[in-house]
Amino acid sequence: MESKRAQVARIRRTAVRALAGYAIDEPRLTFIAHGENTTFRVDSPSGRFLLRVHRPNRHGPAVDSRLAVGSELDWLAALQAETDLNVPTPIRARDGEWTTTADDLVCSVLGWQGGRMQATHPRPIHFRRVGSVLARLHNHAAAWTPPTKLVRMRWDWETFFGNTMEYGGVSAADCWDLLPPPVRAQYDEIARRMRVIFADLGETTDSFGLIHADLHLENALFNGNAVHLIDFDDCGLGYWLYDIAVPLWDNRYRDNYPALRAALLEGYAEHRQLPDLTHLNAFIATRDVAFGLWFAGMAQVNPAFAADLDKTMDYIHRSLTRLL
């Protein structure tokens, strides 16, 4: 496996080539993260930006990444124009497109979002604010008509539990085979339950629409009373309830979890009617499935993930033992 350092150095060269397609003068790149995408902060006299180098087949092997990223940025542009939500500003390339391509990799640029993460020691006020902006995001999504055909993931049973996705370039089916047997058994049980739940919920507008799909607290930046939402890379059609489950998922064992949960729901209800919460814990378990499959796939190509794979799978097993 190529070392992380070598991977980042290679992709950095791609990022430099991609920036030639943007009207950004004298760019200086600072590495941020190497995960699903590889990201760099770009400092320039023109401003500060985020450059993303997107992994091939990020949205599924049958999906054109340029169209998928374009749909994401269409939504961000609409949110900028039509709401007061704080979301990244999508930046067009010199040719007017949302993306460029360098070394056969799709790249995109966003305006930089400031603020502080509160993921380490979150308080109820943080969850109330996240609930509030999540409801307003859903309100916009429910009313928005995309300017072109929406090309995004569909977070349904097949995407969560079938072989639609690739994680780290590894097919979802192969990721299932990489799971330790105890975790695989738990995932099989969750898949069985969710097939029934998804069929019961259907895909009416009361339960289903365009969602962020990854709004954990590392994707919410706090600046005074404002919340800046970032990382719309997973956005797609899915269940409103899944979006509510995500910020609760990795906080459910905190001592103050009941207060955090109540605050999230109260903040949401201030702006939008809550969906039926009967299956909230089932959607939290579904998030465990999505995270575990993604982590298993990434561990096959990224040394940092490989080093933590056993520990992560053990944590998932213990967590689901308590939840199921």
Phi, psi and omega in degrees: 000131177299138181296156177301318181301316180293320179299313182295319179298319179295315182288331176299320178297322175297317181299318179299317179295321180296323183295339177298340180275002182239151179277063179239114186278142172047055184289140173240124186262138172234123181297138177246300187207152177229094181223242178299315168243169172250128189238148179223141168278138180243117176255137186202156171304339179283345183137191179244137187221167172245124176255128178245129170256113190274138177291140176301144178062024181303326185256017182112147185294341182263006187249134175285114184299327179297318179290320181295313178294322177300320178294319176302313183286332171302316180294317178300318179298320178293319177298321177297317187280330193246354180223173173257017176291145179268102180229161180298145176273118177288139183249127178280149175285173181303330182273005178089355180274162178283340185228162167235169177231131176222132182054037179067015177250135178282134181231150178215159182231137178233154170295149183286140177250125179267170179132178182243140172283147176234033185283336185284313181227067182289148177244164180306325181299326178293319180289325177297317180292321176296317177301320180296311182288330178295318178298318180292326174297316179294323178300316179294315182301321183292335184257348190279139171250114181300146180290334175227174179304130180285119179246091182217168175299152174245106186278071178248191184299317183297322180289317180289319193239349181264213185240035181284321191264165166239141178238114185064024183084003180258132181298150180302321179299319178290327177296321175302319182290341179277349184289142171299146184308318180297321179289320178301319180296319178294317180296321177299320180292318178297318179300318179298313181295318185288334175300318179291316183295315179299319179296322180291319182287326186068195181229043176282164182295342177293332186238346195221137178181196181282123185234162175289313173077001180207037186271060167281171191287351172278353177251018173231120181254131185256132180221096188064232178273356184269150174240126177257120180270135179230174172058069175273017187298334179264002187301145181180185179280129182191191184273133176308322184295329177296320178298326177287326181291326188300310180293338178279332189308306185265016176237006190287351179251011173286150180299328182263021182304315179304321179289322178295316180298313180299319181294318178300313182292322179294317178298320179295313185294341177293338186236345184200144177296131179295143171290167176302124185267007184308320187255023183301314180295328177294324177287329173296318176296323178297324175298322175302319179298310182300317181294315183295318178295317177300314182295318180298319178292315180297329181294344179279344185232348184236115184301327180295321177289319181301322182295332184254007188297310183298316180297319181294317180294324177295319179295316179299316180299314180294322180295315181289331175299324179282329187273324186282000000 
